[in-house]
Amino acid sequence: MAPLTKSILRDFLHDALPDSEMASVEKILRDDSEARMLFEEVRGEEDRGEHTIGAIWRREHLSCPTRDQLGGYLLQALDPTRFDYIEFHLKTVGCPFCQANLDDLAKKQAEAAEPIKARRKRIVNSSAGVLRTVTGPS
């Protein structure tokens, strides 16, 4: 792994690194007192509220799609331009905030589908015998 920078430590602080890199940074912080001092400096900057345009942009998630737009993405019900942007934002940028939202929406969608499937199955099973007696055996 490359030497720790403030940028890497900010990403670590915001859980914005891949799991393997998160583990590497964590190990470095455990073993290296200079890295811990740099990390404390970054954490202090975060606590004070860094006021650069980039920091405000990241903190306020200004480039992130809304939860409604993420729902539309999940249902593939967006115009192609918006769909492509959200796909880029999720897959190339790798926004952990939006990925967490998308995972939550997908989970809720799956949970909502279960009662519908069960109801359909119950209706089919309960009416199968009735339909055979009304129409007669084939």
N, C-alpha and C positions, 0 to 999 in steps of 0.2 A: 504494500500500500504506500502511496505517496506520503510525504511528510504532512503532518496535521497543519491545516491552515484555519483561519477564523471562519472561512466559508464552510469548510467541512465540519467544523465544530458547531456552527449554527444549524447546519442540516442535521447533525446528530441530535442536537437539542430539540429539534422539531420533528424527530422521527422521519426525516426525509431521505434517508440513505437506504440502499438495499440491505437486507438482513446480514449478509456476509460482511459488508463494510461496517455496519453498526457494531457487530461483534469485534471487529478489528480495532475500531476506535475505542470501544469499551476496554479492551485489553491494554491498549496503549495508555489510556488514562489511569488504569490501575497500577501500571508499572513505571510510569514516567512522571516525575514531579514537575518538570517544566511544562509538559503537556497539560497537567492539571491546573497549573497557574494560568496558562493561556485559556483554558476552558473557563476558569473563574472570571477572567477578563471578559470573555464573550458573554457569559451569563450576566455579568454586571451591565454590559451594554444593552442586552436584551431587557433587563429589568428597568433600566433608565428610559428605555423606549428610543431606540435609534431612529433618527428623523430624516434619513435619506429617502429619496424617492423610491429606490429599490426596496428598502426595508418596509416602507409604508405599503407599497404594492404587494409584497409578500404577506405582510401581517393582515391586511384587509382582504386578501384573496381577490384582488380586482380583476384578474384574468380568468377566474374560475367561473364555470357555468353555474346557473342557479340549480337548485334541486329539481325544479320542474323540468328544466332542460335536460338534466341527467336522466330523469324519468322518461322523457321523450327519446333520448338516446337508447335507453334500455329497450324500449318498445319499437325502436327503429322507425319512429314517427316524426322525424325532423327533416327539414330541407337538407339537401346534400352538403351545402356549405357549412351549416351549423354542425351536422353530423361529423364531417371531416375535422372541424376544429376541435370538437370534444374528443374525438378519437386521438388526435395529435396531443391534446392536453393530458389525456390519461396515459397513453402508451409511450409517447416520446418524452414529454416533460416529466411524466411520472408523478403527478400531483397526489400526495398521500391523502390530502383533505378530500379531494373529489373521489378518489378511489374508495375511501371509507364510506362516503355518501352513496356511491354506486353500489357497493356491496350491501349496504343497509337496504337500499331500494330493491335490489334483487332478492334479498331474503324476505322482505315483506311481500313481494310479488309471488314468490314460491309458497309462502304461508297462505296467501289469499286463494291460490289455485287449488289447494288441497280440499277445502270444503266443497268447492264446485265439482271436482272430480268425484268425490264421495256421493254427492247428491245425484249426479248423472247416473252413477252406477246403481244407486238405490232405485231410481225411477225405472231404469231399464230392467233390472231384476224383478221389480214388482209388477211391471206391465207385460213381461214376456209371456206368462201363463195366460193372461187375459186375452192377449192378441191371438194366441193359438186357438182358444175356444170360440172367439167371435168369428174368426175367418175360417175356422174349421181346419182339420189336419190337411197338410199338403200332400 
